[in-house]
Amino acid sequence: MKLFRSRGITKTQVVLCSILGVFGGVYIWKPLIIEKLPQKKKEINTDTATITPE
């Protein structure tokens, strides 16, 4: 698959914008992931604790 880009944008600019986009996405979504991850681990631990026999 070949990507077509405007004549005024160089490969370096495309790469730089792609990298900035990835880091920006990580910066925005990281707090939400950190907030939800411990809750899921806590749910998994409570579920396995009730299933495990003595």
PyMOL Python script that loads the backbone (N, CA, C, O; Angstrom):
from pymol import cmd

cmd.read_pdbstr("""\
ATOM      1  N   MET A   1       0.842  -1.172   0.000  1.00  0.00           N
ATOM      2  CA  MET A   1       0.000   0.000   0.000  1.00  0.00           C
ATOM      3  C   MET A   1       0.888   1.236   0.000  1.00  0.00           C
ATOM      4  O   MET A   1       1.777   1.361   0.843  1.00  0.00           O
ATOM      5  N   LYS A   2       0.664   2.117  -0.906  1.00  0.00           N
ATOM      6  CA  LYS A   2       1.474   3.312  -1.006  1.00  0.00           C
ATOM      7  C   LYS A   2       0.666   4.504  -0.517  1.00  0.00           C
ATOM      8  O   LYS A   2      -0.480   4.699  -0.922  1.00  0.00           O
ATOM      9  N   LEU A   3       1.268   5.291   0.348  1.00  0.00           N
ATOM     10  CA  LEU A   3       0.622   6.491   0.862  1.00  0.00           C
ATOM     11  C   LEU A   3       1.016   7.687   0.006  1.00  0.00           C
ATOM     12  O   LEU A   3       2.191   7.882  -0.305  1.00  0.00           O
ATOM     13  N   PHE A   4       0.045   8.465  -0.363  1.00  0.00           N
ATOM     14  CA  PHE A   4       0.313   9.663  -1.142  1.00  0.00           C
ATOM     15  C   PHE A   4       0.237  10.872  -0.217  1.00  0.00           C
ATOM     16  O   PHE A   4      -0.688  10.992   0.586  1.00  0.00           O
ATOM     17  N   ARG A   5       1.194  11.744  -0.333  1.00  0.00           N
ATOM     18  CA  ARG A   5       1.198  12.939   0.501  1.00  0.00           C
ATOM     19  C   ARG A   5       1.373  14.173  -0.376  1.00  0.00           C
ATOM     20  O   ARG A   5       1.805  14.097  -1.526  1.00  0.00           O
ATOM     21  N   SER A   6       1.030  15.280   0.197  1.00  0.00           N
ATOM     22  CA  SER A   6       1.136  16.546  -0.516  1.00  0.00           C
ATOM     23  C   SER A   6       2.603  16.833  -0.859  1.00  0.00           C
ATOM     24  O   SER A   6       3.506  16.348  -0.178  1.00  0.00           O
ATOM     25  N   ARG A   7       2.830  17.595  -1.878  1.00  0.00           N
ATOM     26  CA  ARG A   7       4.205  17.889  -2.295  1.00  0.00           C
ATOM     27  C   ARG A   7       4.943  18.761  -1.287  1.00  0.00           C
ATOM     28  O   ARG A   7       6.173  18.770  -1.282  1.00  0.00           O
ATOM     29  N   GLY A   8       4.240  19.487  -0.441  1.00  0.00           N
ATOM     30  CA  GLY A   8       4.894  20.386   0.498  1.00  0.00           C
ATOM     31  C   GLY A   8       5.337  19.717   1.795  1.00  0.00           C
ATOM     32  O   GLY A   8       5.992  20.352   2.621  1.00  0.00           O
ATOM     33  N   ILE A   9       4.987  18.440   1.987  1.00  0.00           N
ATOM     34  CA  ILE A   9       5.327  17.751   3.233  1.00  0.00           C
ATOM     35  C   ILE A   9       6.429  16.732   2.949  1.00  0.00           C
ATOM     36  O   ILE A   9       6.294  15.879   2.072  1.00  0.00           O
ATOM     37  N   THR A  10       7.517  16.836   3.705  1.00  0.00           N
ATOM     38  CA  THR A  10       8.637  15.907   3.509  1.00  0.00           C
ATOM     39  C   THR A  10       8.439  14.659   4.367  1.00  0.00           C
ATOM     40  O   THR A  10       7.593  14.633   5.261  1.00  0.00           O
ATOM     41  N   LYS A  11       9.229  13.631   4.081  1.00  0.00           N
ATOM     42  CA  LYS A  11       9.165  12.395   4.868  1.00  0.00           C
ATOM     43  C   LYS A  11       9.516  12.660   6.327  1.00  0.00           C
ATOM     44  O   LYS A  11       8.931  12.061   7.229  1.00  0.00           O
ATOM     45  N   THR A  12      10.456  13.544   6.555  1.00  0.00           N
ATOM     46  CA  THR A  12      10.871  13.877   7.915  1.00  0.00           C
ATOM     47  C   THR A  12       9.710  14.493   8.694  1.00  0.00           C
ATOM     48  O   THR A  12       9.515  14.172   9.867  1.00  0.00           O
ATOM     49  N   GLN A  13       8.952  15.358   8.066  1.00  0.00           N
ATOM     50  CA  GLN A  13       7.809  15.980   8.728  1.00  0.00           C
ATOM     51  C   GLN A  13       6.720  14.949   9.040  1.00  0.00           C
ATOM     52  O   GLN A  13       6.083  15.018  10.091  1.00  0.00           O
ATOM     53  N   VAL A  14       6.508  14.004   8.139  1.00  0.00           N
ATOM     54  CA  VAL A  14       5.515  12.954   8.361  1.00  0.00           C
ATOM     55  C   VAL A  14       5.924  12.094   9.545  1.00  0.00           C
ATOM     56  O   VAL A  14       5.101  11.783  10.406  1.00  0.00           O
ATOM     57  N   VAL A  15       7.186  11.712   9.589  1.00  0.00           N
ATOM     58  CA  VAL A  15       7.689  10.877  10.695  1.00  0.00           C
ATOM     59  C   VAL A  15       7.592  11.640  12.010  1.00  0.00           C
ATOM     60  O   VAL A  15       7.151  11.082  13.015  1.00  0.00           O
ATOM     61  N   LEU A  16       7.994  12.898  12.017  1.00  0.00           N
ATOM     62  CA  LEU A  16       7.949  13.701  13.231  1.00  0.00           C
ATOM     63  C   LEU A  16       6.512  13.856  13.737  1.00  0.00           C
ATOM     64  O   LEU A  16       6.260  13.726  14.935  1.00  0.00           O
ATOM     65  N   CYS A  17       5.590  14.126  12.848  1.00  0.00           N
ATOM     66  CA  CYS A  17       4.190  14.271  13.255  1.00  0.00           C
ATOM     67  C   CYS A  17       3.612  12.946  13.741  1.00  0.00           C
ATOM     68  O   CYS A  17       2.796  12.933  14.662  1.00  0.00           O
ATOM     69  N   SER A  18       4.016  11.849  13.146  1.00  0.00           N
ATOM     70  CA  SER A  18       3.552  10.539  13.601  1.00  0.00           C
ATOM     71  C   SER A  18       4.040  10.245  15.011  1.00  0.00           C
ATOM     72  O   SER A  18       3.279   9.768  15.853  1.00  0.00           O
ATOM     73  N   ILE A  19       5.314  10.532  15.265  1.00  0.00           N
ATOM     74  CA  ILE A  19       5.879  10.309  16.598  1.00  0.00           C
ATOM     75  C   ILE A  19       5.196  11.200  17.625  1.00  0.00           C
ATOM     76  O   ILE A  19       4.849  10.743  18.714  1.00  0.00           O
ATOM     77  N   LEU A  20       5.004  12.457  17.286  1.00  0.00           N
ATOM     78  CA  LEU A  20       4.314  13.374  18.196  1.00  0.00           C
ATOM     79  C   LEU A  20       2.876  12.914  18.464  1.00  0.00           C
ATOM     80  O   LEU A  20       2.382  13.042  19.584  1.00  0.00           O
ATOM     81  N   GLY A  21       2.216  12.388  17.450  1.00  0.00           N
ATOM     82  CA  GLY A  21       0.856  11.881  17.620  1.00  0.00           C
ATOM     83  C   GLY A  21       0.790  10.697  18.559  1.00  0.00           C
ATOM     84  O   GLY A  21      -0.113  10.607  19.391  1.00  0.00           O
ATOM     85  N   VAL A  22       1.745   9.787  18.431  1.00  0.00           N
ATOM     86  CA  VAL A  22       1.779   8.622  19.325  1.00  0.00           C
ATOM     87  C   VAL A  22       2.034   9.061  20.760  1.00  0.00           C
ATOM     88  O   VAL A  22       1.330   8.627  21.672  1.00  0.00           O
ATOM     89  N   PHE A  23       3.022   9.909  20.971  1.00  0.00           N
ATOM     90  CA  PHE A  23       3.315  10.373  22.324  1.00  0.00           C
ATOM     91  C   PHE A  23       2.165  11.197  22.900  1.00  0.00           C
ATOM     92  O   PHE A  23       1.887  11.118  24.096  1.00  0.00           O
ATOM     93  N   GLY A  24       1.502  11.977  22.067  1.00  0.00           N
ATOM     94  CA  GLY A  24       0.344  12.739  22.531  1.00  0.00           C
ATOM     95  C   GLY A  24      -0.794  11.820  22.960  1.00  0.00           C
ATOM     96  O   GLY A  24      -1.453  12.071  23.969  1.00  0.00           O
ATOM     97  N   GLY A  25      -1.022  10.762  22.198  1.00  0.00           N
ATOM     98  CA  GLY A  25      -2.053   9.791  22.567  1.00  0.00           C
ATOM     99  C   GLY A  25      -1.738   9.088  23.870  1.00  0.00           C
ATOM    100  O   GLY A  25      -2.625   8.889  24.700  1.00  0.00           O
ATOM    101  N   VAL A  26      -0.484   8.710  24.058  1.00  0.00           N
ATOM    102  CA  VAL A  26      -0.079   8.079  25.312  1.00  0.00           C
ATOM    103  C   VAL A  26      -0.259   9.054  26.467  1.00  0.00           C
ATOM    104  O   VAL A  26      -0.718   8.657  27.538  1.00  0.00           O
ATOM    105  N   TYR A  27       0.089  10.303  26.274  1.00  0.00           N
ATOM    106  CA  TYR A  27      -0.029  11.317  27.318  1.00  0.00           C
ATOM    107  C   TYR A  27      -1.488  11.520  27.727  1.00  0.00           C
ATOM    108  O   TYR A  27      -1.789  11.715  28.905  1.00  0.00           O
ATOM    109  N   ILE A  28      -2.382  11.474  26.754  1.00  0.00           N
ATOM    110  CA  ILE A  28      -3.804  11.697  27.042  1.00  0.00           C
ATOM    111  C   ILE A  28      -4.443  10.467  27.680  1.00  0.00           C
ATOM    112  O   ILE A  28      -5.199  10.607  28.641  1.00  0.00           O
ATOM    113  N   TRP A  29      -4.162   9.270  27.175  1.00  0.00           N
ATOM    114  CA  TRP A  29      -4.850   8.065  27.633  1.00  0.00           C
ATOM    115  C   TRP A  29      -4.232   7.422  28.857  1.00  0.00           C
ATOM    116  O   TRP A  29      -4.902   6.631  29.522  1.00  0.00           O
ATOM    117  N   LYS A  30      -2.982   7.723  29.186  1.00  0.00           N
ATOM    118  CA  LYS A  30      -2.301   7.073  30.303  1.00  0.00           C
ATOM    119  C   LYS A  30      -3.031   7.251  31.636  1.00  0.00           C
ATOM    120  O   LYS A  30      -3.167   6.265  32.361  1.00  0.00           O
ATOM    121  N   PRO A  31      -3.510   8.449  32.009  1.00  0.00           N
ATOM    122  CA  PRO A  31      -4.220   8.578  33.283  1.00  0.00           C
ATOM    123  C   PRO A  31      -5.480   7.718  33.363  1.00  0.00           C
ATOM    124  O   PRO A  31      -5.794   7.192  34.431  1.00  0.00           O
ATOM    125  N   LEU A  32      -6.198   7.568  32.268  1.00  0.00           N
ATOM    126  CA  LEU A  32      -7.403   6.743  32.278  1.00  0.00           C
ATOM    127  C   LEU A  32      -7.062   5.273  32.448  1.00  0.00           C
ATOM    128  O   LEU A  32      -7.755   4.549  33.164  1.00  0.00           O
ATOM    129  N   ILE A  33      -6.001   4.830  31.796  1.00  0.00           N
ATOM    130  CA  ILE A  33      -5.590   3.432  31.916  1.00  0.00           C
ATOM    131  C   ILE A  33      -5.111   3.148  33.330  1.00  0.00           C
ATOM    132  O   ILE A  33      -5.446   2.109  33.898  1.00  0.00           O
ATOM    133  N   ILE A  34      -4.336   4.051  33.901  1.00  0.00           N
ATOM    134  CA  ILE A  34      -3.836   3.863  35.262  1.00  0.00           C
ATOM    135  C   ILE A  34      -4.994   3.832  36.259  1.00  0.00           C
ATOM    136  O   ILE A  34      -4.944   3.098  37.246  1.00  0.00           O
ATOM    137  N   GLU A  35      -6.024   4.616  36.008  1.00  0.00           N
ATOM    138  CA  GLU A  35      -7.180   4.660  36.913  1.00  0.00           C
ATOM    139  C   GLU A  35      -7.977   3.356  36.854  1.00  0.00           C
ATOM    140  O   GLU A  35      -8.432   2.871  37.890  1.00  0.00           O
ATOM    141  N   LYS A  36      -8.153   2.790  35.678  1.00  0.00           N
ATOM    142  CA  LYS A  36      -8.987   1.596  35.514  1.00  0.00           C
ATOM    143  C   LYS A  36      -8.256   0.296  35.816  1.00  0.00           C
ATOM    144  O   LYS A  36      -8.891  -0.675  36.225  1.00  0.00           O
ATOM    145  N   LEU A  37      -6.946   0.249  35.630  1.00  0.00           N
ATOM    146  CA  LEU A  37      -6.193  -0.992  35.779  1.00  0.00           C
ATOM    147  C   LEU A  37      -6.238  -1.559  37.199  1.00  0.00           C
ATOM    148  O   LEU A  37      -6.477  -2.759  37.336  1.00  0.00           O
ATOM    149  N   PRO A  38      -6.027  -0.781  38.265  1.00  0.00           N
ATOM    150  CA  PRO A  38      -6.101  -1.346  39.616  1.00  0.00           C
ATOM    151  C   PRO A  38      -7.499  -1.861  39.963  1.00  0.00           C
ATOM    152  O   PRO A  38      -7.625  -2.827  40.716  1.00  0.00           O
ATOM    153  N   GLN A  39      -8.543  -1.239  39.432  1.00  0.00           N
ATOM    154  CA  GLN A  39      -9.897  -1.704  39.703  1.00  0.00           C
ATOM    155  C   GLN A  39     -10.116  -3.090  39.112  1.00  0.00           C
ATOM    156  O   GLN A  39     -10.740  -3.941  39.747  1.00  0.00           O
ATOM    157  N   LYS A  40      -9.611  -3.326  37.905  1.00  0.00           N
ATOM    158  CA  LYS A  40      -9.756  -4.640  37.283  1.00  0.00           C
ATOM    159  C   LYS A  40      -8.955  -5.691  38.044  1.00  0.00           C
ATOM    160  O   LYS A  40      -9.432  -6.811  38.230  1.00  0.00           O
ATOM    161  N   LYS A  41      -7.754  -5.351  38.483  1.00  0.00           N
ATOM    162  CA  LYS A  41      -6.946  -6.302  39.249  1.00  0.00           C
ATOM    163  C   LYS A  41      -7.634  -6.654  40.558  1.00  0.00           C
ATOM    164  O   LYS A  41      -7.607  -7.806  40.991  1.00  0.00           O
ATOM    165  N   LYS A  42      -8.253  -5.653  41.191  1.00  0.00           N
ATOM    166  CA  LYS A  42      -8.953  -5.883  42.445  1.00  0.00           C
ATOM    167  C   LYS A  42     -10.141  -6.817  42.226  1.00  0.00           C
ATOM    168  O   LYS A  42     -10.398  -7.700  43.045  1.00  0.00           O
ATOM    169  N   GLU A  43     -10.869  -6.624  41.118  1.00  0.00           N
ATOM    170  CA  GLU A  43     -12.005  -7.494  40.803  1.00  0.00           C
ATOM    171  C   GLU A  43     -11.539  -8.922  40.554  1.00  0.00           C
ATOM    172  O   GLU A  43     -12.184  -9.868  41.004  1.00  0.00           O
ATOM    173  N   ILE A  44     -10.443  -9.087  39.855  1.00  0.00           N
ATOM    174  CA  ILE A  44      -9.923 -10.426  39.563  1.00  0.00           C
ATOM    175  C   ILE A  44      -9.491 -11.102  40.858  1.00  0.00           C
ATOM    176  O   ILE A  44      -9.774 -12.284  41.055  1.00  0.00           O
ATOM    177  N   ASN A  45      -8.814 -10.381  41.740  1.00  0.00           N
ATOM    178  CA  ASN A  45      -8.371 -10.964  42.997  1.00  0.00           C
ATOM    179  C   ASN A  45      -9.544 -11.376  43.871  1.00  0.00           C
ATOM    180  O   ASN A  45      -9.478 -12.428  44.508  1.00  0.00           O
ATOM    181  N   THR A  46     -10.600 -10.603  43.927  1.00  0.00           N
ATOM    182  CA  THR A  46     -11.749 -10.970  44.747  1.00  0.00           C
ATOM    183  C   THR A  46     -12.493 -12.154  44.153  1.00  0.00           C
ATOM    184  O   THR A  46     -13.021 -12.986  44.890  1.00  0.00           O
ATOM    185  N   ASP A  47     -12.542 -12.238  42.832  1.00  0.00           N
ATOM    186  CA  ASP A  47     -13.201 -13.380  42.199  1.00  0.00           C
ATOM    187  C   ASP A  47     -12.441 -14.673  42.462  1.00  0.00           C
ATOM    188  O   ASP A  47     -13.056 -15.697  42.758  1.00  0.00           O
ATOM    189  N   THR A  48     -11.119 -14.646  42.361  1.00  0.00           N
ATOM    190  CA  THR A  48     -10.344 -15.868  42.581  1.00  0.00           C
ATOM    191  C   THR A  48     -10.318 -16.235  44.058  1.00  0.00           C
ATOM    192  O   THR A  48     -10.199 -17.413  44.396  1.00  0.00           O
ATOM    193  N   ALA A  49     -10.427 -15.256  44.936  1.00  0.00           N
ATOM    194  CA  ALA A  49     -10.427 -15.561  46.368  1.00  0.00           C
ATOM    195  C   ALA A  49     -11.709 -16.281  46.762  1.00  0.00           C
ATOM    196  O   ALA A  49     -11.677 -17.133  47.651  1.00  0.00           O
ATOM    197  N   THR A  50     -12.815 -15.972  46.140  1.00  0.00           N
ATOM    198  CA  THR A  50     -14.065 -16.643  46.487  1.00  0.00           C
ATOM    199  C   THR A  50     -14.156 -18.034  45.871  1.00  0.00           C
ATOM    200  O   THR A  50     -14.856 -18.897  46.400  1.00  0.00           O
ATOM    201  N   ILE A  51     -13.463 -18.262  44.768  1.00  0.00           N
ATOM    202  CA  ILE A  51     -13.516 -19.554  44.082  1.00  0.00           C
ATOM    203  C   ILE A  51     -12.555 -20.552  44.732  1.00  0.00           C
ATOM    204  O   ILE A  51     -12.846 -21.748  44.754  1.00  0.00           O
ATOM    205  N   THR A  52     -11.441 -20.101  45.249  1.00  0.00           N
ATOM    206  CA  THR A  52     -10.415 -20.997  45.781  1.00  0.00           C
ATOM    207  C   THR A  52     -10.917 -21.722  47.031  1.00  0.00           C
ATOM    208  O   THR A  52     -11.412 -21.084  47.960  1.00  0.00           O
ATOM    209  N   PRO A  53     -10.794 -23.045  47.060  1.00  0.00           N
ATOM    210  CA  PRO A  53     -11.205 -23.800  48.251  1.00  0.00           C
ATOM    211  C   PRO A  53     -10.215 -23.600  49.396  1.00  0.00           C
ATOM    212  O   PRO A  53      -9.105 -23.113  49.184  1.00  0.00           O
ATOM    213  N   GLU A  54     -10.612 -23.967  50.586  1.00  0.00           N
ATOM    214  CA  GLU A  54      -9.763 -23.764  51.775  1.00  0.00           C
ATOM    215  C   GLU A  54      -8.555 -24.635  51.777  1.00  0.00           C
ATOM    216  O   GLU A  54      -7.752 -24.575  52.708  1.00  0.00           O
TER     217      GLU A  54
END
""", "prot")
cmd.dss("prot")
cmd.show_as("cartoon", "prot")
cmd.util.cbc("prot")
cmd.orient("prot")
